[in-house]
Amino acid sequence: MAHAIETHGLTRRFDGRVAVEGLSLTIEAGTVFGFLGPNGAGKTTTVRMLAALIAPTDGDAIVAGHVLGVDDTALRGSVGILTEQPGLYDRLSARQNLRYFARLYDLEPARADAQVERYLHLLELWDRRDEPVGTFSKGMRQKLAIARALLHEPSVVFLDEPTAALDPEASRTVRDFVKGLKAEGRTIFLTTHNLPEADELCDGIGIFQRRLLRMGSPAELRASLFGAGTVVRVVGDAARYVPVVRALTFVREARADGGTLTVQLDDPDLRNPDLVEALRGAGARIRYVERLQHSLEDVYMRLVAGHP
Amino acid sequence: MKKALIVLEKEWLELRLQPTLLLATLILPPLITAFAVAGFFVVGKISSGVTLPATPLPPEFAGLSLLEIGQAIIGKQFSTLFLLLPIFIPSVLASYAIVGEKRERTLEPVLATPIQTWELLLGKILAALIPGLGITIASATVFVAGVLAFAVTDRVREIVVTPGWILAVLVDTPLLALIGVALIVVLSSRVNDPRTAQQISAVLVVPVLGLLFGQLAGVIVLGPALALGIGVILAIIAAVALWFATQLFQREVILTRWR
């Protein structure tokens, strides 16, 4: 699969302060990549560099087939960006806003009008097309800003906090829309603080704090940080089975909490039958056996905040 | 260049949607012209109401009748206002076009498109300059027609509508307006309120006021040579101001340094 974004040692300094340090990553075309990190981590600076809005101090990148710094105008024409703030002209109508940007993206008037109509329909704003944007709700403004980023049908789309400050219904609409974009084969570079959202949408995740701390699929990140595991719920106190479980050679760690036994082991698919048999042999009455799930938040907290 | 025109079209569309701003800004030249022509006409009819100023009159007024002096003073005073208007109007429009856009955070999405920053700047400068200059020159033409029609003698016509004044309107004031707009761009990197930018850029009217008082005091005679000389100086200042403006109006600078 081709790479939609490829960076090598991408670095940006501001007056001696390093905002982004040696970022090297590859993002495959047609995937959703979540770029996670705390406030001030350099996410927006990274997006701005990749969208050819500001130049890197060091390093290089290829975005949507364009080498950063060589033909930035063409690069900007090949990517779409939802900026942190929607940044819309309040006095202009939704249609006038989009038409202006469509023309700036080099769409001829007839095609611009057709694209504006298409996206206003897709994002359910058609009925309000001629109303001033200043009268729109936050969710509607955000949807309009997303439409603006897509008018020229870019292959790579940067979405900076697309669901920030949106109500659950509007957030759901935006998430479904992002899934639709992925289904169309576009590459989405998503920055968000909403970790469940990233878990739901992203094929790949990069945890970033001035530099890339870890990168991989959500499952890979979980496995690399927490290993694989199984949760066994038993009748009564699970603590009495801990010594039995720890004695098994394939078990790395076991702990009990009430009737729940959490077991970390190398290959659950292979070893779970042995684990269950050992527990039954020790007299355990088993209610459920489940896969141990760590949330993306657990991953994030461990990497960024150093929490266990 | 095409994108500069797209920007210009959008600016004017936004301007049309602000009728109060549009009216408050563009009504001035016609209003001043109406007052000027009416005042000129009335003073030409009622010489008994005119009292001469205590200050010495300019040498060019020598030998004029009281009636002629009254008309000449009114005509001179109003004619200088046409040198001020092209500074005022584009500065107001530019402050809303640039500072306003900065405040509404619309610059980043615009800069994310394939537009060149010079195209964006040119579109905004033209959008601010053309209405102000257009309506001022149109109003000045009406003023000249009024002077030619209602002047009591040819001497008055020659004193009010001089080649130097015409050159100043056509050459110097557009340059002053350009300096004003460039100043607004420079100020835009530091202020977030269009009115603050307007107030600071209002300093540009000072040299024009100096010209007005200098003329009335007879110290300065705005002949063609002086008008062209001022034009050359203004062209140099405008070039420097535009250079500064373009340095500040770069994608990188706007996104990382404008506060």
Contacts between the chains, C-beta under 8 A, distances in Angstrom:
chain1	res1	chain2	res2	distance
A	14	B	256	6.7
A	48	B	255	6.4
A	51	B	112	5.8
A	53	B	108	7.2
A	53	B	111	6.0
A	53	B	112	6.0
A	53	B	251	5.9
A	53	B	252	7.9
A	53	B	255	5.8
A	54	B	251	7.0
A	54	B	252	5.1
A	54	B	255	5.7
A	54	B	256	6.2
A	55	B	252	6.3
A	73	B	114	4.7
A	73	B	116	7.0
A	74	B	114	7.2
A	76	B	112	6.2
A	76	B	113	6.2
A	76	B	114	4.8
A	77	B	113	7.6
A	77	B	114	4.1
A	81	B	109	7.3
A	81	B	112	4.7
A	83	B	105	7.7
A	83	B	108	4.8
A	83	B	109	5.5
A	83	B	112	7.0
A	85	B	105	4.3
A	85	B	108	7.5
A	87	B	104	6.7
A	87	B	105	4.4
A	87	B	106	4.4
A	87	B	107	7.4
A	87	B	108	5.8
A	87	B	109	4.6
A	88	B	104	7.7
A	88	B	106	6.7
A	89	B	10	7.7
A	89	B	14	6.5
A	89	B	104	7.0
A	89	B	106	6.0
A	90	B	104	6.6
A	91	B	14	5.7
A	91	B	17	4.4
A	91	B	18	6.8
A	92	B	10	7.8
A	92	B	13	6.8
A	92	B	14	6.6
A	92	B	17	7.1
A	96	B	13	6.6
A	100	B	6	7.1
A	100	B	10	4.8
A	101	B	109	7.0
A	101	B	110	7.8
A	101	B	113	6.5
A	103	B	3	7.8
A	103	B	6	4.7
A	104	B	3	6.2
A	104	B	6	6.2
A	104	B	110	6.8
A	104	B	113	3.9
A	104	B	114	7.2
A	104	B	115	5.3
A	105	B	113	5.5
A	105	B	114	6.7
A	106	B	114	6.3
A	132	B	17	7.8
A	145	B	109	7.4
A	148	B	109	6.5
